[in-house]
Amino acid sequence: GAGARESFEHESRMTVQVLKQIQADLAFQREHQEKLIRFWLAQHDVMRSELNRMLAMAVAGAASEVEAEGGGRGVGELEGRFREYMAMLEEHEEVEDKMLFPMLKTLFPQSTEVVDRILDPERHKGVDVLTERVGGLLQQLHERQRAGQGLLLSVPEMKKVVEALERLTDYMDGHIRYEEEVTMPWLRSAAPPQPPPPL
């Protein structure tokens, strides 16, 4: 009867309204998912580039030490850049560990095993050991320079900085590449397909 028809029309209008809202929400999510991917990968690019720049600075410092006594004059600048890099790394990993990777596990429970491997504390120990090595060397050399002992910096000391940065750069490249290889399929799939045209 008329009551059934009115009820049906009401439910039909509400169905269309909800569908339109879902379509809008899907488009919003897809847009922001792509932004997330772009920003996250850009952070990785910045961190890779900064390590390579610091390595180039260390190599140049070691070369200047060979050519003239009192080389390694950029140790203070290098130590400052390394402190900035560590602040970026800590902030980046906190966002990953507390927000990005848990979000992936929530959206895709089947990703839990691979994401848990990324979050394994043992995996981060390698980063800690190598960054502490670089930071310790730079701090020690910079303190000697500030104490007026800069002329005593030796070729082997500067080469230790280069070697430590090389190891860190190689390790972080693999560390980041593994994260991207493991998570990008899920991040890409988290961006829903184009919704159908609005009704």
N, C-alpha and C positions, 0 to 999 in steps of 0.2 A: 504494500500500500504506500500511501504518501509518506508515512513515517519512515519506512524502510528506504525509500528513495532519497529522502532528505538526509538520513543517516549515511547512506552510501556516498552521496555527493560531498558531505562534510569530510568523511574519511578520505575520499579521493583528493579533495583539495589539500588536506593535511599531508597526504602521501607525496603529492607533487611538491609541496612546500619543503618537506624534509629532504626529498631528493635533490632539489635545487641547492639546499644548504650543504648537503654532502658533496655535491659537485664543486661548490665554491671552496669548501674545506680541502678537498683533494687538490685543487689547483693551488691553493695557498701552501699546502704541505709540500707539493712537488717543487714549487718555486723556492721555498726555504731549504728544502733538502739539497737542491743544486747549489744554493749559496753556501750551505755548510760544507759541502764537498770542496767547493772552490777555495773557501777561506782556509780550510784545514790543510789542503795540499799546498797552498801558498805559504802557510806557516812552515811546513817542512822545507820548502824551497829556501826560505829565508835562513833557516837554521843550517842547512847544508852550505849555503853561500857564505855565511858568517864563519863557519869552521874553515872553509877553504881560504878565506881572506886572512884569518889568523895564522893559518899554516904558511901562507905566502909571506906574511910579516916575519914569522919566525925564521923562515929560510933566508930572507933578506938580512935579518939580524945576524944570523950565523955567518953569512958571506962577508958582512962588514967586519965581523970579528977577525976573519981570516986576513982581510986586507989591511986593517989598521987596529992597533991596540985600543982597547976601550970600546970595542964594538958592542952590539946588543943594546944600543942606546934606546931602542924602542920597547924594552922590557916593561917599563911602567905603563906605556900605552897598551901593550899587549895584555898585561894583567888586568887593566881596566876593562878592556873589551871582553876578556874571558869572564870576568865577574858579571858583565851585562848578559853574556851568552848563558851563563848558569841561571840567572834570574828568568830569562826567557824559557829555558828548558824546564825549570821547575814549574812555572805557570802553565806551560803547554801540557806537561805530563799530568798535572793536577786536573786540568779540564778533561783530558782523555780518560784518566782512571776513574774520576768521580761522575762524569757526565756522559761523554761520548760512548765509551765501551759498554757501560751499564745500559744505556739506551738501546744499543744494538741487541743486547741479550734480552731486553724486555720486548722489543719489536719482533725479534727472531729467536725464539728459544732454541732452535736448532743450531744457532751459531755459538751457543754457550761454550762448547768444548774448545773451539779455536780462539774465542775471545779470552777465555780463562788462561790459555797459554800466553797470550800477550800480557795479561795482568799478573802472571806468575812473578812473585818478588825476586826469585832467583835470576830472572831475565834482566831485572834492573840493576843487579849487583855488578854486572859487567860495566854498565854505564858509570856507576858510582866509583868503581876502582879506577877507571881511566880518567874520569874528570878530577878525582882527588889527586892523581899523579900530576896532571898538567897544572892544576891550581897550586899544588905544593911547590913545584919547581919554580913557577913564575913568582910566587910570593917570596920564596927564598932569595931569588936573584934580585927582585925589586928592592927588598929590604937591604941587601948589600949595597945596591946603588945609592939608596937614600942615606946610607951610613958613610958614603964617600968612598966606597970600595969598588966602584964600577970598573976601574981599570984592571981589576983582578979577574974579571969574567974570562973564562977560558973557552977555547973552541969546543972541547968535550961537553962543557956545561950547556952551551948554546945548542949543540947538537942533540943533547938529551931533551931539550924543549921541543925541537923539531920532531924527533922520533916519537915523543909522547903524543904530540898533536897528530902525527900521521896515524898512529894506532887508534886514537880517539875518532878521527875523521873516518877511517875505514870502518870502525865498529858502528858508529852512528849511521853511516850510510846503509849498512846492512840492517840495522835496528829499524830504521824508518822504512826501508823498502819492504821488510817483512810485515810491518803493520799495514802498509798500503795494500800489499798483495792479499793479505788475509781478510781485511775489512772492506775493501772497495767493492767486491761483489755484493756484499750485504748493503752497503751504503747506496749503491746504485739501485738495487732492487727495492730499497726503502722508498725511493721516489716512485710513486704510483704512476701508472700509464695515464695518457691523456683521457680525461673524462668524456663521455658522450656529449653532444651538443645539448644546451639547455632545452628543456621542454617548452 
